[in-house]
């Protein structure tokens, strides 16, 4: 599937945010003096390597010092008098700590700036206002310990490339420094190096003394370019403004042939997008090359990018789920079987249990495919062409597939306060929750993308004009496709003043069902807020059937007679028994995990199935719990109020999720309470055990 292409001509380091810890894994260490084969760490006779170890290793902090206004150098003693790191290029160290009172640990990778033969591990840690990991590390005092684990990242061979261009932003300099020192210290490695290092101010430039020393020692092999957006001193040794194609072009060799050139980019996600295009494969793998480097003629093999954002395995910026990994088990030809209980999200369709995070990623792919094949209809990837423009508050979007083109115009309402680029909430139809302070609202007419009048609406709407072979799809899949196109355009149109990495989606009732589906099928959405979505939304089919003993809760058999929200193939299950489905909607919530999900419910409408929704989401929360993030799924139920209105007393719960996921602020989102006397018996509906995958 296509990843968004950033078409900016330049990027300001001031707008990058420089988020989350030093480089997410692009690391190198001093290599052996061999001109071929994988580089190895140096070690003396009798030295014992600490890494690689299979698990986490506890290191004791020996020394800490501030190197500038927000960055600290931390020196950890390796265990044992004769210990060395044992790290091979290229590796990172994953740190782990659990804050007092927290449900789950915080993980963050950092690049060591120490050599592999040193008895110490030295980290350079930039502190961020709401950075849990960086704040914890800055608060450590000598004598305290830190748990770390080695993660191999990028193999390197001496003389593998004739010329390497290193592009770094903020704390992303640490892996570049290691790679530069590794290559330059090896007298047999003749690789030419060019470094472009972007920051807001000169005082933000980390390790400038060390970098300048390398440039002075190796003037024919190592060239540096410093870029600052705020050059108040007009220092001529610094490029003022932005990383541009012109700056990149000067650093590149004249001929861009095969393996002769390699460009490494490490920095905040926005920087990566602008220079090299968005990341892929859940934020770990390389996405399709885009941005300025593509414009300059580089190929995907010539560019390696690393993001500095990291949350377990799930920092994804792709349209929908990424391509199914090759090592995932295949779905059996017939994955359906009778099961009156809520199906096990931690067991593959072939019966194999989910035991690791990697297994869980595969299982998410499998569940998404099953939902699309049996209930929703398949969502196409990015069209052949997507473009957009902004005029006032009108965001014009045009999509083309083959010789067919459609356009639609969501509207943007900007907040009277806050700071651009703004986070945004995409609202299906109209906004039915309070507009949070500092957040833009994008109103989306989903009805024109996929009609939802009644059963006669099947296959009607602009989505089906582009995809006439998808007329069996449900309208909600069409709506989700439209949301993805909005995000595509936001990613390539900075003049909107919207931060495409801080997008939430919401809707109420039938549109709440659609918002939930959109959140499952585009992992660029960081927060999903379905409001009173009922059956087909946050309620489970099996539970709604059970709750309907008094005949007042909508069930699958009724919903398919009402409208075309679901694919036509779902009728077979709805009209016979939903107990043969290999999933239920607790697993739809699990496709969002561990991104933010706030479920807003209303006890006063039995038709919505409030007990079903509560039990379904309580079970879905077990999936979040398995990932160490139970407070990323919140549940707020009102005793009773008019449908799709929003009681003011629920606003603090909404604000908590907005603060956490749209503003990266610390917030208590560990609430999950029903109203009235609703209870849910897990033992009656859940016959599986929740594993610990983190």
C-alpha positions in Angstrom: 0.0 0.0 0.0 1.1 3.5 -0.7 2.5 5.7 2.0 2.0 9.4 1.9 4.6 11.5 0.1 5.7 14.7 1.8 6.2 17.3 -0.9 7.6 20.2 1.2 10.5 22.0 -0.3 11.9 22.6 3.2 11.3 21.8 6.8 12.0 24.0 9.9 13.7 22.4 12.8 11.5 24.7 15.0 8.4 22.8 13.9 9.7 19.3 14.3 8.9 19.0 17.9 12.0 16.9 18.4 9.9 14.3 20.1 10.8 11.4 22.4 14.3 10.4 23.2 17.4 10.0 21.3 17.4 8.1 18.0 15.1 5.1 17.8 17.7 2.6 16.9 20.1 3.8 14.3 23.4 3.2 16.1 27.0 2.2 15.3 30.1 1.4 17.3 33.8 1.2 16.6 34.4 -1.6 14.1 37.3 -3.9 13.7 40.1 -2.9 11.4 38.8 -5.2 8.7 37.8 -3.9 5.3 35.2 -6.5 4.6 32.6 -8.5 6.5 30.3 -7.4 9.3 32.0 -5.1 11.8 32.7 -6.4 15.2 33.2 -4.7 18.5 36.8 -4.5 19.8 37.5 -6.3 23.1 40.7 -7.2 24.9 41.6 -10.7 26.2 39.6 -11.5 29.3 36.9 -8.9 28.8 33.3 -10.1 29.2 30.6 -8.7 26.9 27.4 -7.7 28.7 25.4 -7.8 25.5 23.9 -9.4 23.6 21.8 -10.7 26.5 18.4 -12.2 25.9 16.6 -10.0 28.4 17.0 -6.7 30.3 20.3 -5.9 32.1 20.4 -3.6 35.1 23.0 -0.9 34.9 24.0 1.4 37.8 24.4 5.2 37.1 27.8 6.4 38.1 27.9 9.9 36.8 25.5 12.5 35.4 26.1 16.0 34.1 24.1 18.6 32.1 25.6 19.4 28.7 23.2 22.2 27.8 19.9 23.6 28.9 17.8 20.4 28.4 20.3 17.6 27.7 22.0 15.4 30.2 24.9 12.9 29.8 24.4 9.8 31.9 27.3 7.4 32.5 26.4 3.9 33.6 28.8 1.3 34.9 28.7 -2.1 33.2 28.5 -5.0 35.7 31.8 -6.6 36.4 35.3 -5.1 36.5 36.3 -6.6 33.1 33.0 -6.0 31.3 32.5 -4.4 27.9 29.2 -3.8 26.1 29.6 -6.5 23.5 27.3 -4.5 21.2 27.8 -5.0 17.5 27.1 -2.3 15.0 24.4 -1.3 14.6 22.4 -1.6 17.8 20.4 0.5 20.2 19.6 0.1 23.9 15.9 -0.1 24.9 15.3 1.4 28.4 12.5 0.3 30.6 11.0 1.7 33.8 7.7 1.6 35.6 6.6 4.9 37.3 5.1 4.8 40.8 1.5 3.9 40.5 1.6 3.1 36.8 0.0 0.1 35.3 2.6 -0.5 32.6 6.2 0.3 32.0 7.6 3.0 29.7 10.0 1.9 27.0 12.3 4.2 25.0 15.4 3.4 22.9 18.6 5.5 23.2 21.8 5.5 21.3 25.0 5.0 23.4 27.7 7.5 22.6 30.4 5.3 24.3 32.7 2.9 22.5 32.1 -0.8 22.8 35.4 -1.5 24.6 34.5 1.0 27.3 33.5 -0.3 30.8 30.7 2.2 30.7 27.5 2.9 28.7 27.1 6.6 28.1 23.7 8.0 27.0 22.9 11.5 25.9 19.3 12.3 27.0 17.3 15.3 25.9 14.5 16.1 28.3 11.0 16.8 26.9 8.2 18.5 28.9 5.9 15.5 28.8 8.5 12.8 28.1 8.1 10.1 30.7 11.3 8.3 29.8 13.5 11.4 29.5 12.1 12.8 32.7 12.8 9.6 34.5 16.3 9.4 33.2 17.0 13.1 34.1 15.8 12.4 37.7 18.2 9.5 38.2 21.0 10.1 40.7 24.2 8.1 41.0 23.7 4.8 42.6 20.3 4.2 41.0 19.8 1.6 38.3 18.3 1.5 34.8 17.1 -1.6 32.9 18.3 -1.8 29.3 18.1 -4.3 26.5 20.2 -4.4 23.3 18.3 -4.2 20.0 20.3 -5.0 16.8 19.2 -2.5 14.1 21.4 -1.9 11.0 24.2 -4.1 9.9 27.3 -2.3 8.5 30.3 -3.4 6.6 33.4 -1.2 6.1 33.6 0.3 2.6 30.1 -0.8 1.9 29.4 2.7 0.3 31.7 5.3 -1.2 29.8 8.2 0.2 27.3 8.4 3.1 25.2 11.5 3.9 24.0 11.7 7.5 20.9 13.9 8.1 20.0 14.5 11.8 17.5 16.6 13.7 17.9 17.4 17.4 18.7 14.3 19.5 18.9 12.3 16.3 22.6 13.2 16.1 23.7 10.5 18.5 23.5 7.6 16.1 25.1 9.7 13.4 27.9 10.5 15.7 28.5 6.8 16.4 28.5 6.0 12.7 30.8 8.8 11.8 33.3 7.9 14.6 33.1 4.2 13.7 34.0 4.9 10.0 36.6 7.5 10.6 38.4 5.5 13.3 38.9 2.6 10.9 41.9 3.5 8.8 40.9 0.9 6.2 37.4 2.4 5.7 37.6 5.0 3.0 33.9 6.0 3.1 33.3 9.8 2.6 30.9 11.4 5.1 28.7 14.5 4.9 26.7 15.5 8.0 23.7 17.8 7.9 22.5 18.6 11.5 19.3 20.7 12.1 18.3 22.4 15.3 16.3 25.5 16.4 19.2 27.4 17.9 22.9 27.1 18.2 22.6 26.1 21.9 20.6 23.1 20.8 23.4 21.7 18.8 24.6 18.6 20.7 28.2 17.4 20.7 29.3 20.2 18.4 32.8 20.2 20.0 33.2 16.5 19.2 31.8 16.8 15.7 34.1 19.7 14.9 37.0 17.7 16.3 36.3 14.9 13.8 35.9 17.4 11.0 39.3 18.9 11.9 41.0 15.6 12.2 39.6 14.2 8.9 39.1 17.3 6.7 39.1 15.2 3.5 36.6 12.6 4.7 34.1 14.4 7.0 32.2 17.6 6.2 29.6 19.2 8.5 26.7 21.5 7.8 24.8 23.0 10.8 21.3 24.3 10.1 19.5 26.5 12.7 16.1 28.2 12.2 16.9 30.8 14.8 20.3 32.2 14.0 20.2 35.5 16.0 24.0 35.9 16.0 24.0 35.6 12.2 26.9 33.2 12.6 28.2 32.5 9.0 29.3 29.0 10.1 25.6 28.1 10.5 23.0 27.7 7.7 20.1 29.9 8.7 16.5 28.6 8.3 15.6 25.2 7.0 16.9 21.9 5.6 16.3 22.4 1.9 16.8 20.4 -1.3 19.7 22.8 -2.0 21.5 21.9 1.2 20.9 18.2 0.6 22.1 18.4 -3.0 25.4 20.0 -1.9 26.0 17.1 0.5 25.3 14.4 -2.1 27.9 13.2 -4.6 27.5 14.2 -8.2 26.6 10.6 -9.2 23.9 8.7 -7.4 24.8 5.2 -8.5 23.7 2.0 -6.7 25.4 1.2 -3.4 28.0 4.0 -4.0 25.8 6.3 -1.9 23.8 5.9 1.2 21.7 8.5 3.0 20.8 8.0 6.7 18.1 10.2 8.2 17.3 10.2 11.9 15.0 12.7 13.6 11.4 13.4 14.6 8.7 11.9 12.4 7.8 15.2 10.7 11.4 15.6 9.7 11.5 12.1 8.2 8.3 12.7 6.3 9.6 15.9 4.7 13.0 14.6 3.8 12.5 10.9 3.0 8.7 10.1 3.3 6.7 8.4 5.9 7.8 5.3 7.8 6.1 2.0 7.2 5.5 -1.4 8.9 4.2 -0.2 12.2 6.9 2.5 12.4 9.8 0.1 12.2 10.3 -0.8 8.6 11.2 1.7 5.8 8.3 3.2 4.0 8.2 4.2 0.4 10.7 6.9 -0.4 9.2 10.3 -0.7 10.0 13.9 0.1 13.0 15.9 -0.9 15.3 12.9 -1.4 13.0 11.3 -3.9 12.8 14.6 -5.7 16.6 14.6 -5.9 16.7 11.2 -7.6 17.6 8.9 -4.7 16.1 5.4 -4.7 14.6 3.5 -1.8 17.7 1.3 -1.4 19.8 4.4 -1.0 17.9 5.8 1.9 17.6 4.5 5.5 15.4 6.3 8.0 14.9 6.1 11.7 12.2 7.9 13.7 12.8 9.1 17.2 9.2 8.3 18.4 8.8 4.9 20.0 5.9 3.1 21.8 6.5 -0.6 21.9 5.8 -1.8 18.4 3.1 0.5 17.3 4.3 3.8 16.1 2.6 3.4 12.8 1.9 6.2 10.2 0.5 4.0 7.5 -2.9 4.1 5.8 -4.6 1.2 7.4 -2.6 -1.9 8.5 0.7 -2.5 6.8 1.4 -5.3 4.5 1.0 -8.7 6.1 4.5 -9.9 7.3 5.7 -13.0 5.5 6.2 -15.0 8.7 2.6 -14.7 9.8 0.4 -17.9 9.7 -2.0 -18.2 6.8 -5.7 -17.9 7.6 -7.4 -21.3 7.1 -9.8 -21.6 4.2 -12.7 -21.8 6.6 -12.0 -19.8 9.8 -15.5 -19.9 11.0 -16.8 -22.3 13.7 -19.6 -22.2 16.3 -18.6 -20.4 19.5 -21.3 -18.7 21.7 -18.6 -17.0 23.8 -16.5 -14.0 22.9 -13.7 -15.4 20.7 -10.1 -15.5 21.8 -8.1 -12.5 20.4 -4.8 -14.3 21.5 -5.3 -17.4 19.3 -4.7 -17.5 15.6 -7.4 -18.9 13.4 -5.3 -22.0 12.9 -5.3 -22.5 16.7 -1.8 -21.3 17.4 -1.5 -19.1 20.6 -0.2 -15.5 20.5 2.9 -15.5 22.8 4.9 -12.4 21.7 4.5 -8.9 20.4 5.4 -10.1 17.0 2.7 -12.7 17.2 0.2 -10.0 18.2 1.1 -7.9 15.2 0.4 -10.9 12.9 -2.8 -11.5 14.8 -4.0 -7.9 14.2 -3.4 -8.4 10.5 -5.4 -11.6 10.6 -8.3 -10.1 12.5 -8.4 -7.1 10.3 -8.5 -9.3 7.2 -11.3 -11.4 8.7 -13.4 -8.3 9.6 -13.0 -6.9 6.1 -13.8 -10.2 4.4 -16.8 -11.2 6.5 -18.3 -8.0 7.9 -17.1 -4.7 6.5 -15.8 -5.1 3.0 -12.2 -4.5 2.0 -10.8 -1.1 2.1 -8.6 -0.1 -0.9 -5.2 1.5 -0.3 -4.2 4.9 -1.5 -5.6 5.8 -4.9 -3.4 6.4 -8.0 -3.4 10.1 -7.2 -4.6 12.2 -4.2 -4.3 16.0 -4.1 -5.7 18.8 -2.1 -5.9 22.6 -1.6 -7.1 24.8 1.2 -9.1 28.0 0.8 -10.4 29.6 3.9 -11.7 26.7 5.9 -12.5 24.5 2.9 -10.2 21.6 2.3 -10.7 20.4 -1.3 -9.7 16.8 -1.9 -9.4 15.1 -5.3 -8.8 11.3 -5.7 -8.1 9.5 -9.0 -8.3 5.8 -9.8 -7.6 4.8 -13.4 -9.7 7.3 -15.5 -12.2 8.0 -12.7 -11.9 11.1 -10.4 -14.0 12.3 -7.5 -13.7 15.3 -5.2 -15.1 16.2 -1.8 -14.7 19.2 0.6 -14.4 18.8 4.3 -14.5 22.0 6.3 -11.9 23.0 9.0 -12.9 25.2 12.0 -9.7 26.5 13.6 -9.6 27.0 17.4 -9.5 30.6 18.8 -6.5 29.6 20.9 -3.7 27.2 20.8 -0.6 26.9 18.6 -0.3 25.8 15.0 0.0 23.2 13.6 -3.1 22.2 15.5 -4.2 18.7 16.4 -7.6 18.0 14.8 -10.7 16.0 15.4 -12.4 14.6 12.2 -16.1 14.7 13.0 -18.5 12.5 11.0 -21.5 14.7 9.9 -21.2 17.2 12.7 -19.4 17.5 16.0 -21.5 16.2 18.9 -18.9 16.4 21.6 -17.5 19.6 23.1 -14.7 21.1 21.0 -11.6 20.9 23.1 -9.4 24.0 23.5 -6.7 24.3 21.0 -8.0 21.6 18.7 -9.2 22.2 15.1 -12.5 20.5 14.0 -12.7 18.9 10.5 -16.3 18.3 9.6 -16.7 15.4 7.2 -19.8 14.7 5.1 -19.4 10.9 5.1 -22.8 10.4 3.5 -21.6 11.7 0.2 -18.8 9.2 0.2 -21.1 6.2 1.1 -24.8 6.7 1.2 -26.7 5.4 4.2 -30.4 6.2 3.6 -31.7 2.7 3.7 -31.2 -0.7 2.1 -31.5 0.9 -1.4 -28.3 2.9 -0.7 -26.1 -0.1 -1.4 -23.2 0.9 -3.7 -24.1 4.6 -3.8 -21.7 7.4 -3.1 -18.5 8.8 -4.4 -16.4 5.9 -3.1 -18.3 3.5 -5.3 -17.9 5.8 -8.3 -14.1 5.2 -8.0 -14.5 1.5 -7.1 -17.5 0.1 -9.0 -16.3 -3.4 -8.1 -16.7 -2.7 -4.4 -20.5 -2.3 -4.4 -20.9 -5.1 -1.9 -18.8 -3.1 0.6 -20.5 -1.6 3.6 -20.8 2.2 3.7 -18.6 2.4 6.8 -15.6 1.1 4.9 -16.2 3.8 2.3 -16.3 6.4 5.1 -13.0 5.1 6.5 -11.4 5.4 3.1 -12.5 9.0 2.9 -11.0 9.7 6.3 -7.7 8.3 5.1 -7.7 10.6 2.1 -8.2 13.6 4.4 -5.1 12.6 6.3 -3.2 12.0 3.1 -3.8 15.6 2.1 -3.1 17.0 5.6 0.3 15.2 5.4 1.2 16.9 2.1 -0.4 20.4 2.7 1.3 22.2 5.6 -0.6 25.3 4.8 -3.6 23.8 6.5 -1.8 24.4 9.8 -3.0 20.9 11.0 -0.6 18.4 12.6 -1.3 15.2 10.7 0.3 13.1 13.5 -2.3 14.3 16.0 -5.6 13.3 14.4 -8.7 12.0 16.3 -12.0 10.8 14.8 -15.5 10.9 16.3 -19.1 10.4 15.4 -22.4 9.6 17.2 -24.9 6.8 16.7 -24.5 5.4 13.1 -21.6 7.8 12.6 -20.1 6.5 15.8 -20.0 3.1 14.3 -18.2 4.7 11.3 -15.7 6.5 13.5 -14.8 3.2 15.2 -14.2 1.5 11.9 -12.2 4.4 10.6 -10.0 4.2 13.7 -9.4 0.5 13.1 -8.5 0.9 9.5 -6.1 3.8 9.6 -3.4 3.6 12.3 -2.4 7.3 11.7 -5.5 8.1 13.9 -4.1 8.4 17.4 -7.5 8.8 19.2 -10.9 7.3 18.3 -14.0 8.5 20.1 -17.2 6.6 19.2 -20.2 8.1 20.9 -23.3 6.0 21.6 -22.5 3.7 18.6 -24.6 0.8 19.9 -24.8 -2.5 18.0 -22.4 -2.7 15.1 -20.2 -0.3 17.0 -18.8 -0.8 20.4 -21.4 -3.5 21.3 -20.6 -7.1 20.6 -23.0 -9.1 18.4 -23.2 -12.1 20.7 -23.8 -9.9 23.7 -26.5 -7.8 21.9 -28.3 -11.1 21.0 -28.3 -12.0 24.7 -29.3 -8.6 25.9 -32.3 -8.7 23.5 -34.2 -11.1 25.7 -36.7 -8.2 26.3 -36.8 -7.3 22.6 -35.4 -3.8 23.0 -31.8 -4.1 21.9 -30.8 -4.0 18.2 -29.2 -7.2 16.9 -27.3 -8.1 13.8 -30.4 -9.6 12.1 -32.2 -6.3 12.5 -29.4 -4.0 11.6 -28.8 -5.5 8.2 -32.5 -4.9 7.4 -32.2 -1.2 8.3 -29.2 0.0 6.3 -26.1 -0.8 4.3 -23.4 0.0 6.9 -22.0 -3.6 6.6 -20.9 -5.6 3.6 -23.5 -7.7 1.9 -21.7 -10.9 2.8 -22.4 -10.2 6.5 -26.0 -10.9 5.9 -25.3 -14.6 6.0 -24.2 -14.5 9.6 -26.7 -11.8 10.7 -29.6 -13.8 9.4 -28.5 -17.2 10.8 -26.2 -16.9 13.8 -23.4 -14.5 14.7 -21.9 -17.3 16.9 -20.0 -18.7 13.9 -18.1 -15.4 13.4 -14.4 -15.9 14.2 -14.4 -12.5 15.9 -16.6 -10.0 17.8 -16.3 -6.3 18.4 -14.0 -6.6 21.4 -11.5 -7.5 18.7 -12.5 -4.5 16.6 -11.3 -2.4 19.6 -8.2 -4.6 19.7 -7.3 -3.4 16.2 -7.0 0.1 17.6 -4.8 -1.1 20.5 -2.8 0.4 21.9 -3.7 3.7 20.3 -6.3 5.8 22.2 -9.9 4.7 22.3 -12.5 6.6 24.4 -16.0 5.0 24.3 -18.9 7.3 25.2 -22.1 5.5 26.1 -25.7 6.2 27.2 -27.5 4.0 29.7 -30.9 5.6 28.8 -31.3 3.9 25.4 -31.7 0.1 25.6 -31.9 0.0 21.8 -28.1 0.8 21.8 -27.4 -2.2 24.0 -25.5 -0.4 26.8 -24.8 -3.7 28.7 -23.5 -5.2 25.5 -21.2 -2.2 24.8 -19.9 -2.2 28.4 -19.2 -6.0 28.4 -17.7 -5.8 24.9 -15.3 -3.0 25.7 -14.4 -4.4 29.1 -13.4 -7.5 27.2 -11.6 -5.4 24.6 -9.7 -3.8 27.4 -8.0 -7.1 28.1 -6.3 -6.7 24.7 -4.9 -3.3 25.9 -3.9 -4.9 29.2 -1.9 -7.6 27.3 0.1 -4.8 25.7 0.6 -3.0 29.0 -1.7 -0.1 28.1 -5.1 -0.7 29.8 -5.5 3.1 30.4 -5.5 3.7 26.6 -9.1 2.4 26.4 -11.5 4.5 28.5 -15.2 4.0 29.0 -17.6 6.7 30.1 -21.3 6.0 30.5 -24.0 8.5 31.3 -27.1 7.4 33.3 -29.4 9.0 30.7 -29.6 12.0 28.3 -31.0 12.8 24.9 -29.3 10.7 22.2 -26.1 12.3 20.9 -26.1 15.1 23.3 -23.2 15.3 25.6 -23.5 15.9 29.4 -21.0 18.4 30.7 -20.0 16.1 33.6 -18.4 13.8 31.0 -16.1 16.6 29.7 -13.2 15.9 32.1 -13.0 12.3 30.8 -12.9 13.6 27.2 -10.3 16.2 28.1 -8.1 13.6 29.7 -7.9 11.6 26.5 -7.4 14.7 24.4 -4.6 15.8 26.6 -2.8 12.5 26.5 -3.2 11.6 22.8 -3.4 15.0 21.1 -1.1 17.1 23.3 1.2 14.4 24.8 0.4 15.7 28.3 0.3 13.5 31.4 -3.3 12.7 32.1 -5.2 10.1 34.1 -7.2 8.0 31.6 -7.5 4.9 33.8 -11.3 5.2 34.1 -13.7 2.5 33.1 -17.0 2.7 34.9 -20.6 1.9 33.8 -23.7 3.7 35.2 -26.5 2.2 37.2 -26.1 -1.4 38.3 -24.6 -2.8 35.1 -22.2 -5.7 35.7 -20.5 -8.1 33.4 -19.6 -11.7 34.2 -16.3 -12.4 32.5 -16.5 -16.1 33.3 -19.7 -16.5 31.4 -18.3 -15.0 28.2 -14.6 -15.3 28.3 -12.9 -18.7 28.3 -9.4 -17.6 27.5 -6.5 -16.1 29.5 -4.9 -12.7 28.8 -1.2 -13.1 28.2 1.4 -10.5 29.2 3.1 -9.5 25.9 5.1 -6.5 27.0 
